[in-house]
Amino acid sequence: MSAPSSEATTHAEAPVVPSAEDDLDLALDVFLAQRTRLFRIGYHILGDVSAAEDVVQEVWLRWQLTHRASIENPAASLTTATTRLAINVIQSAWHRHETPAESQLPGIGDRAAQDPALRAEQAVAVEAALTLLMARLTPDGLAAYVLRKGFDYAYADLARLLRISAPNARVMVHRAQARLECDRERPVPAESHRRLVAAFLTAAGTGDLEGLIQLLAPDAHVHRLPSSAPRSLRREHPPTRQAA
C-alpha cells in the first residue's frame, strides 16, 4: 500500500482552533488599545471621571460577551457602545433627578484646539452622539435638544426660533429626552450627518451658531440669537488614566 501523498496529509490535518483563553487575550489587547480614547469619549459626554470609568468598565464586560468574529471594525464598535452607554447613564440620572442633564453633548474646548489628538477624540464623540440623536429624534426635537442641551439656549429663544410658545419649547425638549430611551431608530443619511457634525464642531469651536441653526431649523429666521457657550466647553479635560 502506498503512503498517502503530502497533499492528502495536508487536507487530513485538523484546523488549529484558538482556545477561549487566547481569544479573550486578543479581546483584551483590542480593548486596551482603545481604552484611553473610550474613557475620554465617555468623559466628554458625561463630564464626570468616575461615571466615565464605570461606562468603560461596562463596555469591557459587554465586549467579552460580544461575538467579536463578526465585527469588522472593533474600534468603531467600541466607540458606539461607549457613546450609547454614556447617554443612557445621563437619561437614567435625569429620570432620578440626580443631574440637571446639562452635558449630554460633547463640546470642543480650548485645550482640544491645541491638541490634535484630543480634538480628534472629541470629534468622534460628537459624531457618535449626533448619530444617535438623528436616529431617534424628530427634526424639531433634534433642533430643540441640540440647542438646549448642547448650547444652553433659553426656552424663550427656542420658542422664537421654532415659532412655538416657550412652554411648548420646554415640552419639546423633554419629549426629545424621553425619545432617546426608546430603541426605535430611523436610518441616518450619511451626508446629512456629515453636515450636522461639521456645523456642530464649528459652532462649538467658534461660537458662531448660524450655520448650525440653519441646518437644524431651515425654515427659521436666524437673527443670531443670544446664547452662552455650552457649559461642557468650559470643562477641563481630566488627566489621562492608565489602562487597568
N, C-alpha and C positions, 0 to 999 in steps of 0.2 A: 504494500500500500504506500503510495507516495505521500510525502509530507505536505501539509497544507501550505499553500503559497503565502507569501508575505502579505498580499492584498487581502486574502481571506482571513488571515490572522488579525489584520488591522480592523476589518469590519466586525470581527467577533469580540473585540475588546469592549468592555462596558465603559460607557462615558463616565468621566470623573464629575461627580456632583459635589459642589461645595457644601460643607457642613453648615448647620444652622449657626454655629458659633462664628465661622468665617463670614457668613452673610451678615451677622449682627455687627461684627467688627467693621465690615465695609460700610454698613449703615452709619455707624458711629463716626467713621472717618469723613463721610459726606456731610454729616450734621455738624461736626466740629469745624469743618472748613467754612460753614455758613453761619456759625453761632453768633459771632460778634455782630455781623450785619443784621441778623434776625433780632438780636437784642435792641439794636439801635432803631430798627423799624418799629418794634413794639413800644419803645420809649417815645419816639416821635408822635405816636398815636395816643398813648396813654398819659404821657407826662409824669410817670412815676417809675422809679427804678425797680422797686420791689414788684410792682404789678407786671412790669416788662419781663423780669426774671421768671415770674410764675408762668407767663404766657410761653416763654421759650422752653421751659421745662415741660409744659403740656404738649408743645409741638414735638419735642423729643419722644415723649411717651406715645404719641399718635404715629410718629414716623416709624417706630419699632413695629407697630401693628399694621402698617401700610403694605400693600402688595407692590413693593418697590420695583420689581422687574418690569412692570408695565408703565413706569414713569420715565418719560424721555428726558425731561429736564428737572432734575431733583431740586436745583436752586430755585427755580420758578415755583415749584410745588410747595417748598418750604416757605417761601415768601408769601404766597397766597394763604397758606394755613395760618401763618403768624398774623397777617393783617386781619383775617376774619375773626380769629380768636380775640385779638385786641379790641376790635369793635364790639364783639359780643360781651366782653368784660365791661365796656362802657355802658352798653344797653342794660346789663344786669344791675350795675351800680345806679344808673339813672332811675330804674324802677324801684330800687330800695331807697332812693333819695339820699344816697351817700355822696353824691358828687353833683355839681351843677352841670356836668356834661358839657364843658366848655372847650374841650380839646380833642374832639373826635377826628378832626382833620389835621394831618401833619403839616407843619409850616417850614419855611426856609429862613433860617436866622442868619445873623451876621457871620457867625463862625463858619456856616456852610459855604458862604460866598468866598471865604478864604481857603477852604479845604475842599478840593475837587472830589476826593473820595467820599467825604461826608455829604457833600451836595448830591452825589450820585445815589447814595443810600436813601437820602430823604426823598429824592425824586421817585425812587422805586416805591417807597411808602405811599406817596401821593398817587402814583399810577394804580396801585392795587386798591387803595381806598376809594378812588373815584370809579374804578371798575365796578366795585360792589354797589356804590350809590347809584350809578347809572342803571345797573341791572335791576334794582329793587324799587326805585322811586319814580314817580311820575315827573314830567318835565317841570311843572310848577313846584312840586315837592322838592325836587333836586335844587332848584334855584333858591327856594326859601331856606333849605337846610344848609347848603354850602355857604351862603352869605351870612346866615345867622351863626352857625357853629364854627365856620372857618374864619370869618372876618368880623364877627361880633356886631353885625348890623342890628340896629334897633328895629323893633316891630313896626314902628311908625314909618321908618324908611322902607322896609319891605312892603308895607301896605301901599305906599305911593308907587313903588316900582312895579308891583304886581297888580295894581289897580283893585285892591280889595281893602277891607277895613282892617285896622290894627288887631282887633280880636280874632278876625279870620286868619290873619297872618300868623298869630300865635298858634291857632288850632292847626294850621297847615304844617308848621314846624313839628308840632307834637305828633301829628299823624305820620309825618315822614319818619320820625324817630321810631314809631311803632312798626312801620312797614319794614324797617331794617331787620326786624326779628323774624320775619317770615322767610321761608325758603323759596318762594316763587320769584323767579328771575327771568328777565327777558334778554335776548341777545343784545350785546353792546357793539354797535358799528365801530370798527377799528378807527376810521377816520374821525368820527365824532369824538371818540375817546382821546385820540391824539391831540385834537384841537383844544379840548377842555383841559387836559393836563398841561399843555403849553400855556394856556391862558391863566390857569391857576398858579403855576410857578412864576409867571410874570407878575401877576398881581401880588403874590406873597413876597416876591423879591424886590419889587419896586414901589409897591403901594398904589399903583395905578390899576384900578379895577374896571376901567371902562370896557376893555376887551372881554374880560370875564363876564361882565354883566350883559353885554351884547350877545354872548353865546347862551347864557342861562335864560335870559328873557329878551329874545329878539324883537318882540313887539313893544317893549317898554321904551319910554323916552328917558334916555340917560342924561342926568343933569349933574354927574359927578357927586353922587350922594355922599354926605359925610359919613365916615366910618373910621374907627381906630384900627391900628394894626392888630391882627389876631393875637390874643394873649399867648398862644402857642409860639409865636415868633419871638417873644421876648424870653423864652425859656432857655436856660443854659443847658448845653449838652453835658451829660454826665461823664465821668471818667470811664475809659474803656475797661470793661470787665473781662477777666480771663475766663477762657472756656473751662468748664469743670468736667 
